[in-house]
């Protein structure tokens, strides 16, 4: 009998929800989360009067965070300067938070504006992706990523260091 091509399987059944979901072109997911719309799942880590920090529901790596203004902006150049400065400071603090909670080796920090740049949500948001030695565990054949912790485990680790994101005294 021949050896099976795939003797074991990795499953990610929760991802089917994302792949098959019907997008409402009139609803912005980040606006719905910002407004605490009933029935909209949110993995909120932190919120102040201008910005939310969220766990990415389909992370590239453990600790993959999204920072987004509470108010809807589609274009980076439309951000008020004060908000852009506040966002930059919160990105710095988020990096410190992730260094404490997850001890990554490096980071990718990105902003995808527009469909052709990879932006699938029109509400501006920054990705903070912790990178780890040997994290290139994307399985090209299976189109599956192996994550070593659940979103709840990530959230628990982050919450142990939440004071980092609070305003400076």
N, C-alpha and C positions, 0 to 999 in steps of 0.2 A: 504494500500500500504506500503511495507517495506521501511525503511529508506535507502537511497542510501549509499553504502560503502564509497564513496568519494563525499560529497556534494559540495565541491569546488575543483578546480584544480589550481595548480601552473604550469606555463609554462616557459620553457627556450628554445625558438625556435632557438636561436643563437647557441646552443650547438650541434645541428644536423650537422652543418658545420664541427665541430671537429670530431664527431663520424664517419661520412660518408666520410670524406675526403680521397682522394687517396694520399698516401705518395710517393714521389719520392725518392727512396733509394739513388739516386745520389745527392740529394740536402739537405743541412743542413739548416734548417729554421733560425738558429742564424747567420750563415755565410751570408745568403741572406739578413737578416736585417742589419748586419754589413756593407755589401757592398751596402746597400740602393737599392736593386734590385727592379725595377719597378714592381708594382702589388703585392708586398709582404706587407701585413698589419703589421704595427709596432706600438706598444704603448710605444714608447721610452720616458723615463723620463729624462735620463741623459746619456751623452757619454763624455769620454775623449779620449786620444790617445791610451788607452789600454783596456778599459772596457765599457760595456753598462749596464744601469739599465733599465729594462723593466717592465711594468705592465704585470702580468700573465693574458692572455686573458680569462682564465677560472679559476678565483681565488678561493682559499679556503675561504678567508675572504677579506673584503675590505682592500686595501693596500698591497695585496700579490705581492711582487716584485721578479724579477729574476735578478741576477747579473751574467754576462757572459763576458769572454774575447772576444775581437774583433777577435783575431786569434783563429783558431780551435784547441782545445785540447780535447782528449777523456779520458785521464788518468790523475788523479790528480798529480801523481808523475812526470809527464812530464812537469808540470808548472815550468818555471824558478822561482827561489827563489824571485827575485825582483818583478815579477808579483804576486806571491802568497802573498807577503807582502803588495803590493798595494791593492790587493783584500781584504785582512783582514781589512785594514784601511777603505776602501770604505764600507765594511759591517758595521763597527762601525758607520760611518757617516750616512748610510742608516737607521740604528736603530734610531739614533737621529732625522733624518728627519721624520720617521714614528711616533715617540713620539710627535713631534710638530704638524704634520698634522692630526693624527688619535687618539692620546691618548690611545693606547692599554694598556692592563694590563700585557701582556707578549709577548713572541715571540717563534716561532719555526724557527730554522735556519738549513737548510739541504742541503746536496749534495748527490744525488743519482747517483752512478757510476755503470753502467751496468744494463741490463734488469732485472736480478734477484733481484736487489736492488731498482727497481722501476724507473730506468732511461729510459725514452722513447725517449729522444733526446741524441745523442752521443756527442754533444758539451757540455763540462762542464758548469754547471750553478748552482748557489746557489739560494735556495728559502729562502726568508725572509717573514715569515707569521706572521702578527700581530694577537694576540689572545686577546679576549675580554671576560669579565665575561658573561657567558650564551651563548657563541657563538656555542655551540654544537647543532646547528639547522639543522644538516643533517637529512633528512627524509629518513630513511632506506627503507621504503616501496616504496617510489616514486623514490628513487635514485636521489634526487633533493636537491640542496643547496639553501637556501634563502639568498640573498645578499641585503644589505640595501642601496647600492648606485651603480650607473653605473660606468663603467670604466672612462668615461669622468668626472664624479664628483670626482672620486679618483684622476685623473690626475690634475684637477684644485686645489684640496687641496694640493697635493704634490708640485706643481709649486709655491705656495705661500711661500715655504721655501727652494727653490732650492740652495740658497747660502750656505747651510750646506754641500752640496756635492762638492763645489769648493775646489781647493787646498788651504791649509793653507798659509797665507801670511807671 
